[in-house]
Amino acid sequence: MPELPEVEALKDFLTGRLVGHELVRVLPVAISVLKTYDPPVTALEGREVTAVHRYGKFLDLEAGALHLVTHLARAGWLQWKDRLPDGAPRPGKGPLALRVALETGEGFDLTEAGTQKRLAVYVVRDPREVPGIARLGPDPLAADFDEPRLARLLEGERRQIKGALRDQSLIAGVGNAYSDEILHAARMSPFKLAASLSPQETHRLYEALRATLTEAVGRAHGLAAGHLKAEKKSGLRVHGRTGEPCPVCGDTIREVSFSDSSLQYCPTCQTGGRPLADRRLSRLLK
């Protein structure tokens, strides 16, 4: 799933290729992708792209008074084309969900792998009309996101810290992969209750949150869209690395699986050497 660093890189990539150019065609290919009908998607055609923005994990193409907002969800991606194929694509069972063409012949495809179709596209007059944007929490890389603000967000949070970090209404842009990375850097169990953090632990978490995301944004900066997935994977220290040695201490990275996701962690760095039970709502094994 693209998270804050990848969507930030896509924003920069598209800014250099779209701004100042005209949208000549915006064509939904998968019937499930378009979540709005007024304004119609055809209202974007003939408009010039004036800016590209990021809101959490949402990507926003501003075209005058209208916005084309995309959430790539778990299996969505953007594929840039220096030359789009001639003719309109045929709707079908393939990964292509939406095509955007410029007057130059360039453009991009939004694609989604798998059978669960969650990629979402909205045409709105104001990005805040998108429900997911309207309920976003603060951006963790914003200048005003300081340590006291994080502490206030976590006050009274009875959830485990892993779930709190992934809650887009609490903090925008962090998903499954980077929450694992942040908690590893903070030397913190993913099952620790968010409200139970001491001031010292909150400080470690804040430093890890900002550093992990800042470093990931830096690694992705300037990369073409097609290289971002590989860069993300290569930069991860624990997420997706079950069975490999921890790069900090050498212990074996372990996994906890849930019905539709999994988390990875280092027992030595994060849980005092104790493994976590691999079941939903697990607790530390005694």
Residue pairs with C-beta under 8 A, 6 or more apart in sequence:
1 57
1 72
1 73
1 74
1 75
1 175
1 176
1 177
2 10
2 57
2 72
2 76
2 77
2 228
3 57
3 173
3 174
3 175
3 177
3 178
3 232
4 54
4 56
4 57
4 139
4 140
4 141
4 172
4 173
4 174
4 178
4 213
4 216
4 217
5 178
5 213
5 216
5 217
5 219
5 220
5 232
6 220
6 228
6 229
6 232
7 54
7 56
7 57
7 58
7 59
7 72
7 173
8 54
8 217
8 220
9 217
9 220
9 221
9 222
9 223
9 225
9 228
10 54
10 59
10 78
10 225
10 228
11 52
11 53
11 54
11 59
12 221
12 222
13 80
13 223
13 224
13 225
14 52
14 59
14 61
14 78
14 108
15 51
15 52
17 80
17 106
18 49
18 52
18 61
18 102
19 49
19 50
19 51
19 52
20 48
20 49
21 48
21 49
21 102
21 103
21 104
21 106
22 46
22 47
22 48
22 49
22 102
22 103
23 44
23 45
23 46
23 47
23 48
23 49
23 63
23 68
23 100
23 101
23 102
24 45
24 46
24 101
24 102
24 103
25 45
25 99
25 100
25 101
25 107
26 41
26 42
26 44
26 45
26 68
26 98
26 99
26 100
26 101
27 41
27 88
27 89
27 98
27 99
27 100
27 101
28 34
28 41
28 97
28 98
28 121
29 89
29 90
29 91
29 96
29 97
29 98
29 99
30 91
30 96
30 97
30 98
30 112
30 117
30 119
31 91
32 97
32 117
32 119
33 97
33 98
33 110
33 112
33 117
33 119
33 120
33 121
34 41
34 98
34 121
34 122
34 123
35 120
35 121
35 122
36 122
36 123
36 124
39 66
39 123
39 124
39 125
40 123
41 123
43 66
43 123
44 63
44 66
44 68
44 123
47 63
47 64
47 66
48 63
48 64
49 61
49 62
49 63
50 62
50 63
50 64
51 62
52 59
52 60
52 61
52 62
53 59
53 60
53 62
53 127
54 60
55 127
55 133
55 136
55 172
56 132
56 133
56 136
56 139
56 168
56 172
56 173
57 71
57 72
57 168
57 172
57 173
57 175
58 69
58 70
58 71
58 127
58 130
58 132
58 133
58 136
59 69
59 70
59 71
59 72
59 78
60 67
60 68
60 69
60 70
60 127
61 67
61 68
61 69
61 70
61 100
65 125
66 123
66 124
66 125
67 122
67 123
67 124
67 125
67 126
67 127
68 100
68 121
68 122
68 123
69 121
69 122
69 123
69 124
69 127
69 130
69 133
70 76
70 78
70 110
70 119
70 120
70 121
70 122
71 119
71 120
71 132
72 78
72 110
72 112
72 119
73 112
73 118
73 119
73 120
74 114
74 116
74 118
75 112
75 113
75 114
75 116
75 118
75 119
76 97
76 110
76 111
76 112
76 118
76 119
77 110
77 111
77 112
77 113
77 225
77 229
78 108
78 109
78 110
78 111
78 225
79 108
79 109
79 110
79 111
79 225
79 226
80 106
80 107
80 108
80 224
80 225
80 226
81 106
81 107
81 108
81 109
82 106
83 105
83 106
84 99
84 101
84 105
84 106
84 107
89 96
89 99
95 111
95 112
95 113
96 109
96 110
96 111
97 109
97 110
97 111
97 112
97 117
97 119
97 121
98 109
98 110
98 121
99 107
99 108
99 109
99 110
100 107
100 108
100 109
100 110
101 107
108 225
110 119
110 121
112 118
112 119
120 132
122 129
122 130
124 130
127 133
128 134
132 168
135 168
135 169
136 168
136 169
136 172
137 153
137 167
137 168
137 169
137 170
137 171
137 172
138 144
138 145
138 149
138 153
138 171
138 172
139 145
139 172
139 173
140 171
140 172
140 173
140 174
140 209
140 210
140 213
141 173
141 210
141 213
141 214
141 217
145 210
146 206
147 202
147 203
147 206
150 202
150 205
150 206
150 209
151 199
151 202
153 170
153 171
154 161
154 164
154 194
154 195
154 197
154 202
155 195
156 195
157 164
157 170
157 193
157 194
157 195
158 193
158 194
158 195
159 167
159 193
159 194
160 190
160 191
160 192
160 193
160 194
161 183
161 188
161 189
161 190
161 191
161 192
161 193
161 194
161 197
161 205
162 179
162 180
162 183
162 190
162 191
162 263
164 170
164 171
164 194
165 171
165 174
165 179
165 182
165 183
165 209
166 174
166 175
166 176
166 179
171 209
173 213
174 182
174 209
174 213
176 239
176 261
176 263
177 232
177 236
177 239
177 240
178 212
178 213
178 216
178 239
179 190
179 263
180 190
180 236
180 238
180 239
180 263
180 264
180 265
181 212
181 216
181 236
181 237
181 238
181 239
182 205
182 208
182 209
182 212
182 213
183 189
183 190
183 205
183 208
183 265
183 270
184 237
184 238
184 248
184 265
184 266
184 269
184 270
185 208
185 211
185 212
186 201
186 204
186 205
186 207
186 208
186 209
187 204
187 269
187 270
188 201
188 204
188 205
188 270
189 265
189 270
189 271
189 276
189 284
190 256
190 263
190 265
190 270
190 276
191 276
191 282
191 283
191 284
192 201
197 205
215 235
216 232
216 235
219 231
219 235
220 228
220 231
220 232
223 231
233 240
237 246
237 247
237 248
238 246
238 253
238 264
238 265
238 266
239 263
239 264
240 264
241 253
241 264
242 253
242 254
242 255
242 262
242 264
243 252
243 253
244 252
244 253
245 251
245 252
245 253
246 252
246 253
246 266
246 268
246 269
248 266
248 269
249 266
249 268
249 269
251 266
251 267
251 268
251 269
251 273
252 267
253 264
253 265
253 266
254 264
254 265
254 266
254 267
254 275
254 276
255 262
255 263
255 264
255 278
256 262
256 263
256 265
256 276
256 277
256 278
256 279
256 282
257 278
258 280
259 280
265 271
265 276
267 273
267 274
267 275
267 276
271 284
274 284
274 285
275 285
276 282
276 283
276 284
276 285
277 283
277 284
277 285
